[in-house]
Amino acid sequence: MREELEKCLGTYQLTAQVEEDLPTLALLNNIPGMVAFVCSLKLGDRIVSQGRGSARLSGTTRWVERTIRSAFYGSLLDSIARLTRVDALIDMPKSQDMGVTIPDAYKAPETYDDGISDKQKKFLVSLIYQRVDNKEERERRLQEVESCSKADASDLIKSLMAVQ
């Protein structure tokens, strides 16, 4: 454990590059007095984090400099807060390499089940009984429900909802 801790110690040469946030200002161009900054934290030439800060100047703003600095510091703090990925700064070994067990709840599923949900199935069966009069057609559709994907079930529900 001490070895891993020592990998994190040291001085990091981060550079903060602050620019006017033109996309935000363009998006909010109907709001007069907007001030917006974007701060990019760089490690060498690589951007490792980006944060944004904005403020609004109005006719009653007493402290123009303070308002502008608030947007500036907001972008800087946001970029620092977003720099939560330590591996962006150093090469951290994967958790398996450190002997840490990851609970199953946090692991990505290996396969994704695209089958119909229970809620869709119940609703679809109910719709088939309500909207399909022909017994043979009803039985055929009820058998199809078991092998439906979520997308197929959704399409079938839409088509049955359109039947009056």
SESE-116844 format. One record per residue: residue number from 1; x, y, z of N, C-alpha, C in turn; residue in three letters. Coordinates in nm, 2 decimals, m for minus. Layout:
BEGIN
REC   nr  n.east  n.north    n.up  ca.east  ca.north   ca.up  c.east  c.north    c.up  rest
REC  NUM       X        Y       Z        X         Y       Z       X        Y       Z   ala
...
This chain:
BEGIN
REC   nr  n.east  n.north    n.up  ca.east  ca.north   ca.up  c.east  c.north    c.up  rest
REC    1    0.08    m0.12    0.00     0.00      0.00    0.00    0.09     0.13    0.00   met
REC    2    0.19     0.12    0.07     0.28      0.24    0.08    0.34     0.27   m0.05   arg
REC    3    0.37     0.17   m0.13     0.43      0.18   m0.26    0.33     0.26   m0.35   glu
REC    4    0.20     0.22   m0.35     0.10      0.29   m0.43    0.08     0.44   m0.38   glu
REC    5    0.09     0.46   m0.25     0.08      0.60   m0.20    0.19     0.68   m0.25   leu
REC    6    0.31     0.63   m0.25     0.43      0.70   m0.30    0.43     0.74   m0.44   glu
REC    7    0.36     0.66   m0.52     0.34      0.69   m0.67    0.27     0.82   m0.69   lys
REC    8    0.18     0.86   m0.59     0.10      0.98   m0.61    0.18     1.10   m0.56   cys
REC    9    0.28     1.09   m0.48     0.35      1.20   m0.42    0.44     1.27   m0.53   leu
REC   10    0.45     1.40   m0.52     0.54      1.47   m0.61    0.48     1.60   m0.65   gly
REC   11    0.55     1.67   m0.74     0.50      1.80   m0.79    0.46     1.78   m0.93   thr
REC   12    0.34     1.82   m0.96     0.28      1.81   m1.09    0.29     1.95   m1.16   tyr
REC   13    0.34     1.95   m1.28     0.35      2.07   m1.36    0.22     2.09   m1.44   gln
REC   14    0.12     2.13   m1.38    m0.01      2.16   m1.45   m0.01     2.31   m1.50   leu
REC   15   m0.07     2.33   m1.61    m0.08      2.46   m1.67   m0.23     2.49   m1.68   thr
REC   16   m0.27     2.60   m1.63    m0.41      2.65   m1.65   m0.42     2.75   m1.76   ala
REC   17   m0.49     2.71   m1.87    m0.51      2.80   m1.98   m0.66     2.85   m1.98   gln
REC   18   m0.68     2.98   m1.96    m0.81      3.04   m1.94   m0.84     3.12   m2.07   val
REC   19   m0.96     3.09   m2.12    m1.00      3.17   m2.24   m1.15     3.21   m2.22   glu
REC   20   m1.19     3.31   m2.30    m1.33      3.34   m2.30   m1.41     3.23   m2.36   glu
REC   21   m1.52     3.19   m2.30    m1.60      3.08   m2.34   m1.70     3.12   m2.45   asp
REC   22   m1.65     3.13   m2.57    m1.73      3.18   m2.68   m1.85     3.10   m2.71   leu
REC   23   m1.85     2.96   m2.71    m1.97      2.88   m2.73   m2.08     2.91   m2.63   pro
REC   24   m2.04     2.93   m2.50    m2.14      2.96   m2.40   m2.20     3.10   m2.43   thr
REC   25   m2.12     3.19   m2.46    m2.16      3.33   m2.48   m2.25     3.33   m2.61   leu
REC   26   m2.22     3.25   m2.71    m2.31      3.25   m2.83   m2.44     3.19   m2.79   ala
REC   27   m2.44     3.08   m2.71    m2.57      3.02   m2.67   m2.65     3.11   m2.59   leu
REC   28   m2.59     3.20   m2.50    m2.66      3.29   m2.41   m2.66     3.43   m2.46   leu
REC   29   m2.65     3.45   m2.59    m2.63      3.58   m2.65   m2.75     3.68   m2.62   asn
REC   30   m2.87     3.62   m2.59    m2.98      3.71   m2.56   m2.98     3.76   m2.41   asn
REC   31   m2.88     3.72   m2.33    m2.87      3.77   m2.20   m2.76     3.87   m2.19   ile
REC   32   m2.80     4.00   m2.17    m2.70      4.10   m2.17   m2.61     4.09   m2.05   pro
REC   33   m2.48     4.13   m2.07    m2.39      4.13   m1.96   m2.33     4.00   m1.92   gly
REC   34   m2.34     3.90   m2.00    m2.28      3.77   m1.97   m2.13     3.77   m1.98   met
REC   35   m2.06     3.71   m1.89    m1.92      3.69   m1.89   m1.90     3.54   m1.87   val
REC   36   m1.82     3.48   m1.95    m1.80      3.33   m1.94   m1.65     3.30   m1.97   ala
REC   37   m1.60     3.21   m1.89    m1.46      3.16   m1.92   m1.46     3.01   m1.92   phe
REC   38   m1.36     2.96   m2.00    m1.33      2.81   m2.00   m1.19     2.80   m1.96   val
REC   39   m1.16     2.71   m1.86    m1.03      2.69   m1.81   m0.99     2.54   m1.84   cys
REC   40   m0.88     2.53   m1.92    m0.83      2.40   m1.95   m0.70     2.37   m1.87   ser
REC   41   m0.70     2.26   m1.79    m0.58      2.22   m1.72   m0.50     2.13   m1.81   leu
REC   42   m0.38     2.16   m1.83    m0.29      2.08   m1.92   m0.18     2.02   m1.84   lys
REC   43   m0.14     1.90   m1.88    m0.02      1.83   m1.83    0.06     1.81   m1.95   leu
REC   44    0.16     1.90   m1.97     0.24      1.90   m2.09    0.15     1.96   m2.20   gly
REC   45    0.13     1.89   m2.31     0.04      1.94   m2.42   m0.10     1.88   m2.41   asp
REC   46   m0.12     1.79   m2.31    m0.24      1.71   m2.31   m0.34     1.78   m2.21   arg
REC   47   m0.46     1.81   m2.26    m0.57      1.86   m2.17   m0.62     1.75   m2.08   ile
REC   48   m0.61     1.77   m1.95    m0.66      1.66   m1.86   m0.79     1.70   m1.79   val
REC   49   m0.83     1.83   m1.80    m0.95      1.87   m1.74   m0.99     2.00   m1.80   ser
REC   50   m1.13     2.03   m1.80    m1.18      2.15   m1.85   m1.29     2.19   m1.76   gln
REC   51   m1.30     2.32   m1.73    m1.41      2.37   m1.64   m1.46     2.50   m1.69   gly
REC   52   m1.58     2.54   m1.66    m1.64      2.66   m1.70   m1.69     2.74   m1.59   arg
REC   53   m1.69     2.87   m1.61    m1.75      2.96   m1.51   m1.81     3.08   m1.58   gly
REC   54   m1.92     3.13   m1.53    m1.99      3.24   m1.59   m2.05     3.33   m1.48   ser
REC   55   m2.08     3.45   m1.52    m2.15      3.55   m1.43   m2.22     3.65   m1.52   ala
REC   56   m2.31     3.72   m1.46    m2.38      3.82   m1.54   m2.37     3.96   m1.47   arg
REC   57   m2.33     4.05   m1.56    m2.32      4.19   m1.52   m2.45     4.26   m1.55   leu
REC   58   m2.50     4.34   m1.46    m2.63      4.41   m1.48   m2.60     4.56   m1.45   ser
REC   59   m2.70     4.64   m1.48    m2.69      4.78   m1.45   m2.67     4.81   m1.31   gly
REC   60   m2.71     4.72   m1.22    m2.70      4.74   m1.08   m2.58     4.68   m1.01   thr
REC   61   m2.49     4.62   m1.10    m2.37      4.55   m1.05   m2.28     4.65   m0.99   thr
REC   62   m2.25     4.64   m0.86    m2.16      4.74   m0.80   m2.01     4.71   m0.82   arg
REC   63   m1.98     4.58   m0.82    m1.85      4.54   m0.82   m1.82     4.46   m0.95   trp
REC   64   m1.79     4.53   m1.06    m1.77      4.47   m1.19   m1.65     4.38   m1.19   val
REC   65   m1.54     4.43   m1.13    m1.42      4.34   m1.12   m1.44     4.21   m1.05   glu
REC   66   m1.51     4.22   m0.94    m1.54      4.11   m0.85   m1.63     4.01   m0.93   arg
REC   67   m1.73     4.06   m1.00    m1.82      3.97   m1.08   m1.74     3.90   m1.19   thr
REC   68   m1.65     3.97   m1.26    m1.57      3.91   m1.36   m1.47     3.80   m1.30   ile
REC   69   m1.41     3.84   m1.19    m1.32      3.74   m1.12   m1.40     3.62   m1.07   arg
REC   70   m1.52     3.64   m1.03    m1.60      3.53   m0.99   m1.62     3.43   m1.10   ser
REC   71   m1.64     3.47   m1.22    m1.66      3.38   m1.34   m1.52     3.32   m1.37   ala
REC   72   m1.41     3.39   m1.36    m1.28      3.34   m1.38   m1.25     3.23   m1.28   phe
REC   73   m1.26     3.26   m1.15    m1.23      3.16   m1.05   m1.32     3.04   m1.06   tyr
REC   74   m1.45     3.07   m1.10    m1.54      2.95   m1.11   m1.49     2.86   m1.22   gly
REC   75   m1.44     2.91   m1.33    m1.39      2.82   m1.43   m1.27     2.74   m1.38   ser
REC   76   m1.18     2.81   m1.31    m1.06      2.74   m1.25   m1.10     2.63   m1.15   leu
REC   77   m1.19     2.67   m1.06    m1.23      2.57   m0.96   m1.30     2.45   m1.02   leu
REC   78   m1.39     2.48   m1.12    m1.46      2.37   m1.19   m1.36     2.28   m1.26   asp
REC   79   m1.26     2.33   m1.32    m1.16      2.24   m1.39   m1.08     2.16   m1.29   ser
REC   80   m1.06     2.22   m1.17    m0.99      2.14   m1.07   m1.08     2.03   m1.01   ile
REC   81   m1.21     2.07   m0.99    m1.30      1.97   m0.94   m1.33     1.86   m1.04   ala
REC   82   m1.32     1.89   m1.17    m1.34      1.78   m1.27   m1.21     1.69   m1.29   arg
REC   83   m1.11     1.74   m1.23    m0.98      1.66   m1.24   m0.98     1.55   m1.13   leu
REC   84   m1.08     1.47   m1.13    m1.09      1.36   m1.03   m1.03     1.23   m1.07   thr
REC   85   m1.00     1.23   m1.20    m0.93      1.10   m1.25   m0.78     1.11   m1.23   arg
REC   86   m0.74     1.05   m1.12    m0.60      1.06   m1.09   m0.51     1.00   m1.20   val
REC   87   m0.57     0.90   m1.27    m0.49      0.84   m1.38   m0.46     0.93   m1.49   asp
REC   88   m0.53     1.05   m1.49    m0.49      1.15   m1.59   m0.36     1.21   m1.56   ala
REC   89   m0.32     1.20   m1.44    m0.19      1.26   m1.40   m0.08     1.16   m1.39   leu
REC   90   m0.11     1.04   m1.34    m0.01      0.94   m1.32   m0.06     0.81   m1.37   ile
REC   91    0.03     0.72   m1.40    m0.01      0.58   m1.44   m0.04     0.50   m1.32   asp
REC   92   m0.17     0.49   m1.29    m0.21      0.41   m1.18   m0.24     0.27   m1.23   met
REC   93   m0.20     0.17   m1.15    m0.23      0.03   m1.19   m0.38     0.01   m1.18   pro
REC   94   m0.43    m0.09   m1.25    m0.57     m0.12   m1.24   m0.60    m0.18   m1.10   lys
REC   95   m0.72    m0.17   m1.06    m0.76     m0.21   m0.92   m0.72    m0.36   m0.90   ser
REC   96   m0.74    m0.44   m1.00    m0.71     m0.58   m0.99   m0.56    m0.60   m0.95   gln
REC   97   m0.47    m0.51   m1.01    m0.33     m0.52   m0.98   m0.29    m0.49   m0.84   asp
REC   98   m0.38    m0.41   m0.78    m0.35     m0.36   m0.64   m0.42    m0.46   m0.54   met
REC   99   m0.48    m0.57   m0.58    m0.54     m0.66   m0.49   m0.68    m0.61   m0.44   gly
REC  100   m0.74    m0.51   m0.50    m0.87     m0.46   m0.46   m0.97    m0.54   m0.53   val
REC  101   m1.07    m0.59   m0.46    m1.18     m0.66   m0.52   m1.29    m0.56   m0.55   thr
REC  102   m1.34    m0.56   m0.67    m1.45     m0.47   m0.71   m1.58    m0.55   m0.69   ile
REC  103   m1.67    m0.49   m0.61    m1.80     m0.56   m0.60   m1.88    m0.57   m0.73   pro
REC  104   m1.95    m0.68   m0.74    m2.02     m0.71   m0.87   m2.12    m0.59   m0.91   asp
REC  105   m2.17    m0.52   m0.81    m2.26     m0.41   m0.84   m2.20    m0.30   m0.92   ala
REC  106   m2.06    m0.29   m0.91    m1.99     m0.18   m0.99   m1.93    m0.23   m1.12   tyr
REC  107   m1.94    m0.36   m1.14    m1.88     m0.41   m1.27   m1.98    m0.39   m1.38   lys
REC  108   m1.93    m0.37   m1.50    m2.01     m0.36   m1.62   m2.06    m0.50   m1.66   ala
REC  109   m2.18    m0.51   m1.70    m2.23     m0.64   m1.74   m2.15    m0.69   m1.86   pro
REC  110   m2.13    m0.82   m1.87    m2.06     m0.88   m1.98   m2.14    m0.89   m2.10   glu
REC  111   m2.27    m0.91   m2.08    m2.37     m0.92   m2.19   m2.49    m0.83   m2.15   thr
REC  112   m2.55    m0.78   m2.25    m2.67     m0.70   m2.23   m2.79    m0.78   m2.27   tyr
REC  113   m2.89    m0.79   m2.19    m3.02     m0.86   m2.22   m3.11    m0.77   m2.29   asp
REC  114   m3.14    m0.80   m2.42    m3.23     m0.71   m2.50   m3.37    m0.77   m2.50   asp
REC  115   m3.40    m0.86   m2.41    m3.53     m0.92   m2.40   m3.63    m0.83   m2.35   gly
REC  116   m3.76    m0.86   m2.37    m3.87     m0.78   m2.33   m3.88    m0.77   m2.18   ile
REC  117   m3.91    m0.66   m2.13    m3.92     m0.64   m1.98   m4.06    m0.70   m1.94   ser
REC  118   m4.07    m0.73   m1.81    m4.19     m0.78   m1.75   m4.31    m0.69   m1.77   asp
REC  119   m4.28    m0.56   m1.75    m4.38     m0.46   m1.77   m4.43    m0.45   m1.91   lys
REC  120   m4.34    m0.46   m2.01    m4.38     m0.46   m2.15   m4.46    m0.58   m2.18   gln
REC  121   m4.42    m0.70   m2.12    m4.48     m0.82   m2.15   m4.63    m0.82   m2.10   lys
REC  122   m4.65    m0.78   m1.98    m4.78     m0.77   m1.92   m4.87    m0.68   m2.00   lys
REC  123   m4.82    m0.57   m2.04    m4.90     m0.47   m2.11   m4.93    m0.52   m2.25   phe
REC  124   m4.83    m0.58   m2.31    m4.85     m0.64   m2.45   m4.96    m0.75   m2.45   leu
REC  125   m4.95    m0.84   m2.36    m5.05     m0.95   m2.35   m5.19    m0.89   m2.32   val
REC  126   m5.20    m0.79   m2.24    m5.32     m0.73   m2.21   m5.38    m0.66   m2.34   ser
REC  127   m5.29    m0.59   m2.41    m5.33     m0.53   m2.54   m5.38    m0.63   m2.64   leu
REC  128   m5.31    m0.74   m2.65    m5.34     m0.85   m2.75   m5.48    m0.90   m2.72   ile
REC  129   m5.51    m0.93   m2.59    m5.64     m0.98   m2.55   m5.75    m0.87   m2.58   tyr
REC  130   m5.72    m0.75   m2.56    m5.82     m0.64   m2.58   m5.84    m0.61   m2.73   gln
REC  131   m5.74    m0.61   m2.81    m5.75     m0.55   m2.94   m5.75    m0.66   m3.06   arg
REC  132   m5.71    m0.78   m3.03    m5.71     m0.88   m3.14   m5.83    m0.97   m3.12   val
REC  133   m5.92    m0.96   m3.22    m6.04     m1.04   m3.21   m6.03    m1.18   m3.26   asp
REC  134   m5.95    m1.20   m3.36    m5.94     m1.33   m3.42   m5.86    m1.42   m3.33   asn
REC  135   m5.91    m1.54   m3.29    m5.85     m1.63   m3.19   m5.71    m1.68   m3.24   lys
REC  136   m5.71    m1.72   m3.37    m5.58     m1.77   m3.42   m5.47    m1.66   m3.43   glu
REC  137   m5.51    m1.54   m3.47    m5.42     m1.43   m3.47   m5.37    m1.40   m3.33   glu
REC  138   m5.46    m1.40   m3.23    m5.43     m1.37   m3.09   m5.33    m1.47   m3.04   arg
REC  139   m5.35    m1.60   m3.07    m5.26     m1.71   m3.02   m5.12    m1.69   m3.08   glu
REC  140   m5.12    m1.66   m3.21    m4.99     m1.64   m3.28   m4.91    m1.52   m3.22   arg
REC  141   m4.98    m1.41   m3.19    m4.92     m1.30   m3.13   m4.87    m1.32   m2.99   arg
REC  142   m4.95    m1.40   m2.92    m4.91     m1.43   m2.78   m4.78    m1.52   m2.78   leu
REC  143   m4.77    m1.61   m2.87    m4.65     m1.69   m2.88   m4.53    m1.60   m2.92   gln
REC  144   m4.55    m1.50   m3.00    m4.44     m1.41   m3.05   m4.39    m1.33   m2.93   glu
REC  145   m4.47    m1.30   m2.83    m4.43     m1.21   m2.72   m4.31    m1.27   m2.65   val
REC  146   m4.30    m1.40   m2.63    m4.19     m1.46   m2.56   m4.06    m1.44   m2.62   glu
REC  147   m4.05    m1.42   m2.76    m3.92     m1.41   m2.82   m3.90    m1.26   m2.87   ser
REC  148   m3.99    m1.17   m2.83    m3.97     m1.03   m2.87   m3.85    m0.96   m2.80   cys
REC  149   m3.79    m0.88   m2.88    m3.69     m0.79   m2.82   m3.76    m0.67   m2.77   ser
REC  150   m3.69    m0.58   m2.69    m3.76     m0.46   m2.64   m3.81    m0.37   m2.75   lys
REC  151   m3.73    m0.36   m2.86    m3.77     m0.27   m2.97   m3.89    m0.33   m3.04   ala
REC  152   m3.89    m0.47   m3.06    m4.00     m0.53   m3.13   m4.13    m0.51   m3.05   asp
REC  153   m4.12    m0.53   m2.92    m4.23     m0.52   m2.83   m4.28    m0.37   m2.83   ala
REC  154   m4.20    m0.28   m2.83    m4.24     m0.14   m2.84   m4.31    m0.11   m2.97   ser
REC  155   m4.26    m0.16   m3.08    m4.33     m0.14   m3.21   m4.47    m0.21   m3.21   asp
REC  156   m4.48    m0.33   m3.15    m4.60     m0.40   m3.15   m4.70    m0.33   m3.06   leu
REC  157   m4.66    m0.27   m2.95    m4.74     m0.20   m2.86   m4.80    m0.07   m2.93   ile
REC  158   m4.71    m0.01   m3.01    m4.76      0.11   m3.08   m4.86     0.07   m3.19   lys
REC  159   m4.84    m0.04   m3.26    m4.93     m0.08   m3.36   m5.07    m0.12   m3.30   ser
REC  160   m5.06    m0.19   m3.18    m5.19     m0.23   m3.12   m5.26    m0.11   m3.06   leu
REC  161   m5.19    m0.01   m3.01    m5.25      0.11   m2.96   m5.32     0.19   m3.06   met
REC  162   m5.28     0.18   m3.19    m5.34      0.25   m3.30   m5.47     0.18   m3.34   ala
REC  163   m5.49     0.05   m3.31    m5.61     m0.02   m3.34   m5.72     0.02   m3.24   val
REC  164   m5.83     0.05   m3.29    m5.94      0.09   m3.20   m6.05    m0.01   m3.19   gln
